[in-house]
């Protein structure tokens, strides 16, 4: 796998994540599985970019660009954590969560 670093667009991530969360409780089971898959893809992308950035930062902690990227992720990881918390709450509060667990696991 060859990953190329790009700074995530937080506005796009937050907007899509919120949209998916809003759709989750209104969707049927098949759509919910797709929503879960997409939310996981968004999180995987964010953290893949984070780790690429962090590795480069560690390789040269004096590099201005990678220091800026490190600051970006420190700031925006809190936003992702907040979205993740909302997602887990939506899963936990979902009326059919036991059935959903069977399908997911």
N, C-alpha and C positions, 0 to 999 in steps of 0.2 A: 504494500500500500504506500502510495506516495501522496502525502498531504502537503498542500501549499497553504501557508498562513495567510489569513485575511482577517482584519478586525471585524468581529460580528457587528451587524447593524442592529443596535439594541431596540430602536423604534420598531423595526420590522418584527423582531423576535417577540417583543412585548405585545404588539398588536395581534399577531397571529396566535400567540399563546392564549391571550384573553378571549379571542374569538372562539378558539377550540374549547376553552373552559365553559364559555357561555352555551355552546352547542351541546356539550356533553350530556347534561341532564335531560335535554329535549330530544335526544337521538335514540334510535333503536339500537339493539345489541350489536348489529354488524357495523353500524356507523360509529358506535362507541369504541369498538376495537380499532377502527381506523384512526379515530381521534387519539387514542392511547398510543398507537404506533407513531403518529405524527408528533405528538408531544415528546416522545422519547427521542425521535430524530432531531428535534430542535435542541433538546438538552445535550444529546451526544455531540452535535455540531459545536455548540458553545464550549463544551468542556474539551473537545479535541483542539479547538483553537486556543483555549486557555493553556493546555499542556504544551502545545508547540511554542507558544509565546514564552511560557515559563522556562522551558528548556533553553531557549535562546537567551533569555535573561540570565540564567545561571551560567551559561557559557561565557558571558561578558557583561558583568553587572555594571560596568561603566558606560555601556552603550546607551545613548540617550533614547533612541527609538524603543529599545526593549524595556527600558525603565518606564517610558510612557505607556507601553502596552501593559506592563505589570500594574501600574496605577489604574488603568482602564478596567482590568479584570478584578482588582480589589474592590473598586467602586461597584461594578456591575454584577458581581457574584451575589451581592445582597439582593439585587432585583430578581435574579434567577431563583435564589433561595425562597423569596417571597412568593413567586409564581409557583414554585414546586410545592410550597405549603398549601396554597389554594387548591392545587391539583389533588394533593393527598386528602384534603378535606372533602373535596367533591367526590372522590372515590369512597371515602369512609362514610359519607352521608348518603350515598346512593342507595335507593330502596332495594335494588336487586344486586347488591354487592356480592352476596354469596354466590349467586349464579355467575356473575362476572368473574369472580375468583376461579371458578371451575374452568372457564374458557381461557383465562389468561395463563393460569398455571397448569 
